[in-house]
Amino acid sequence: MGMGRRAITLGTLVALGVSGCGGGERQDKNEPEGTFDVRVVDASFPTTQHIADQSRMRIAVRNTGSKDVPNVAVTVKGFTRRDTQPGLADPNKPVWIVDRGPKGGDTAYVGTWALGPLGAGKTKTFEWRVTPIQPGVYKVSYEVAAGLNGKAKARGTGGGPPSGRFTVRVSGKPPQARVNPDTGAVERS
């Protein structure tokens, strides 16, 4: 009798474990399918930066179509670089530390931020505060999406998703700064 009870308990646990894995609803279930017209109306990132000196990257996206964009998103590549040393647990090494990403824009996707629905004719601005920690010349690219799961597609003036790239030179020397004795403010030169 004791053996039968264990078998039922073990069988119940296995059944529960199997039913909890996978399955469920599709992640993209509620994302509308379609193509949405958007345009980057402002993109800026200083092309010359200094190590340990915070910079701001801004990308403003306007909905140029007649229907609401479900979830305007921007994916950024280039805040890290790939280290070719074999055997590293994580070969991605930071070039910039993201001190603050777009407010309310965090997603589960690496390098992607989303700011929610974007009404027709409206603009949303993505802003990052980043600090470079590696000197050198780097390319930082971005691409706009209309959703996170691929069913809602962003279309720019060229037909594909709006995208762009910045080439940034990070100096290994920190910026020159002094404290103004009259105001106490830090002045950079």
C-alpha positions, -999 to 999 in steps of 0.1 A, spaced: 0 0 0 28 24 8 44 17 -26 12 25 -45 8 58 -27 44 68 -37 38 58 -73 7 80 -75 25 109 -59 54 106 -83 31 103 -112 12 134 -101 44 154 -98 56 143 -133 22 152 -148 23 186 -131 58 192 -142 51 184 -178 19 205 -179 39 235 -166 66 234 -193 60 251 -226 25 252 -238 4 282 -228 -5 310 -251 18 323 -278 38 354 -268 27 373 -299 -10 364 -295 -21 400 -289 3 418 -313 -16 431 -343 -3 420 -376 4 447 -402 28 473 -415 30 507 -398 46 538 -413 71 555 -390 100 579 -394 130 588 -373 127 626 -369 157 631 -347 187 610 -340 217 623 -320 247 608 -302 280 628 -298 305 616 -323 334 624 -300 332 613 -264 356 609 -234 360 578 -213 340 581 -180 320 611 -192 283 605 -196 267 611 -229 231 612 -242 217 593 -272 183 603 -285 161 588 -311 127 604 -318 102 583 -338 71 597 -354 41 577 -366 36 590 -402 7 566 -409 -30 567 -402 -32 538 -378 -17 535 -343 16 516 -339 10 488 -313 43 491 -295 71 514 -309 105 499 -301 142 506 -308 169 479 -308 205 493 -303 236 473 -313 271 485 -304 269 494 -267 290 462 -264 318 446 -284 325 410 -290 357 397 -274 373 369 -295 392 352 -266 381 316 -266 363 301 -236 347 333 -222 314 327 -205 301 359 -220 321 373 -250 301 406 -250 321 433 -233 307 467 -226 319 497 -244 293 519 -228 275 514 -195 238 522 -199 233 544 -169 196 550 -177 176 537 -207 143 551 -220 120 556 -191 95 528 -189 110 511 -219 127 480 -205 119 448 -222 130 411 -219 149 415 -252 186 423 -251 193 458 -264 156 465 -271 135 492 -255 98 498 -261 76 528 -253 41 514 -260 15 525 -285 22 554 -308 -8 572 -321 -11 585 -357 8 617 -361 24 614 -326 61 612 -317 79 594 -289 115 600 -279 139 573 -267 167 586 -246 197 568 -232 223 581 -207 254 561 -213 290 563 -201 319 550 -223 344 528 -206 365 516 -235 385 540 -258 384 535 -295 363 540 -326 329 522 -325 297 520 -346 264 521 -328 234 512 -349 197 513 -342 165 499 -358 129 508 -351 101 482 -348 64 485 -345 61 456 -320 83 432 -301 72 399 -317 76 404 -354 39 405 -365 37 444 -364 63 457 -389 77 492 -390 81 508 -425 102 538 -431 105 560 -463 128 534 -479 104 505 -474 122 487 -446 124 494 -409 139 529 -401 175 525 -390 207 544 -386 242 544 -373 266 566 -354 304 563 -356 318 574 -323 354 581 -312 359 575 -275 390 593 -262 410 575 -235 415 608 -217 388 620 -193 374 654 -202 391 685 -186 370 699 -158 372 723 -130 350 735 -102 339 772 -105 348 787 -71 320 812 -74 291 788 -82 305 754 -72 294 741 -107 316 717 -126 327 733 -159 340 711 -187 363 723 -214 
